[in-house]
Amino acid sequence: MYRYVEPGPAPAATSEATSRVMRRTRRSGTAPELALRRALHRRGLRFLVDVAPRGTNRRRRVDVLLRGARIAVFVDGCFWHSCPQHGQLPKANREWWRVKLHGVVVRDRDTDVQLTAAGWLVVRVWEHDDPDEASDRIAALVASRLKPPQD
């Protein structure tokens, strides 16, 4: 069960440039998310954006929701979701960021469990993944989940 861990008060930004970057960080509609949505749309898939699926915690929002196939797609940023390939802890305030980013990963796994229990298939795409390859994978999953049962 997920339990929020307070990393403590946010430390002051190390520079005005850092502060500006963090203020401009978007939660939804990021460039990798838009690229994936365009690729899915080109494949004829229609979806909802930034919604909480029925049967789940209303505070947990899905980036792309394919309702008919019951597929929840998340486009995870390498920094915020601790990508094993590209995720790095900042040098400044390292311990605070370690606790903060670990909490994000734990919440992600709990969200996966909640969605799966509610009957959704969870697909996570990293921001560095090729949007066309990811959308091909998702389109195949949609087709397999919408295929009528064989006798």
N, C-alpha and C positions, 0 to 999 in steps of 0.2 A: 504494500500500500504506500502510495506516495505521501511524503510529509515534507512540506516546505521547510527549507533550512535558510534562515535569514543570514546572509553573509555579513551583515552589519551595515552601517551607513556607508554610502558610496563615497570613496575617496575623491578628493578634488582632482580634476583633470590636470595632467602634467604640463599641458600647454593649451593655449587658446585654439590651436589647430586641432588638437585631439578633442577638445570640447565641441568644436564645430562639427567634426565628423560624427561624433556620437549623437548629437542633436538631430542630424540629418538622416540617421539610420532608420530605414523604413521597416515596418512590421509586415506589411502586405504590399503586393505590387512591385516587388523587386525585379531587377532585370532578368535574373535566371528564371524567376517564376513566370514573367511575361513571355519569355522565350518558350518555355514548356507549354504554356497555355496556347500560344500561337501554333505550335507544332501539333498539339492535340486537336485544335480546331481544324487544321488542314486535313487531318485524318477523319474528319466528320464527327468527332466526338463533341457532345455538348455537356456542359458542367456548370456547377455553381462555384462561386469563388468566396473564400473567407467566411465560411459558415460553420456553425456547430451542428453536427448531425443529430438526428433524433436518437434518444436512448443513451446519450452521453452527457458528460459534464458540459454545460453551456459555455463555460469559460475556455474550453479547449476548442479552438477553431481550426478547421482544415483549410489548407491552401486551395486545393481543387477537389471538388466532390462530384463523383460520378454516381448519381442516385440509383439509376436502374440496375447497374452492376454492383452497387454497394461497395464502391472503392473510394477510399480516402487517400489522397495524395498530398504529401508534404514535400516542399522544396526547402531543404535545410542548408543554411549558410555554414561554411566551413569553420568560421570563427565561433559563432554563437552555439553551434551544436557539436563542437569538438570533433571535427573530421579527423579520423586517424591518419589521413594522408597529408592534410594541410593545416589542421588546427594547431595553433600555437598560443601559449599563454603570453600576455604582455609582460615586458620586463618590469615595468612600474606596477606597484601594488599587486605583485604576483599571487600572494596568498589569498587576497580578497577575490581576485579573478578565478583562482582555482576553485574556491567554494561556490562562487556564482555560476560558473560554467558547468560544474558537476551537478548542481541543482537543475540546470536546464536539461542535461542528459537524463537524469532520473525522471524528470517530468515527462520527457519524450517517451521513455519506456512505459511509464504508467498510462500515458495517453494511448499507446499502442495496445496495451492490455484492455483498457476500457472499450476502445473501438472494436477490437476483436470479439470481446464478450457480447457486444451489441450487434454482432453479425456483419461487421465491415471488414474488408480486406485492406490492410494498411500498406501503402507503398511509400517508401522514403527515397527521395532523389537528392543527391548532393548538388550544390550550386555549380560544381565543376563538371558534372556529368553532361554529356552531349544531349541537348534537348530532343533531337530527332531519334536517337537511340532510346532514350527514356520513353518517349511517346510511343515508339513502336512496341516496347515492352508492355506499356499500359494498355495500348489498343489490343494486344494479344490477350491480356488478362480480361479485358471487357468482353471480347468475343467468347472466351472460354466460359465466363460466368453467365453470359446471356444465351448460350447455346441450349436448345431444348434437350431434356434428358433423353438418352438413347434407350430403346427397349431391348 
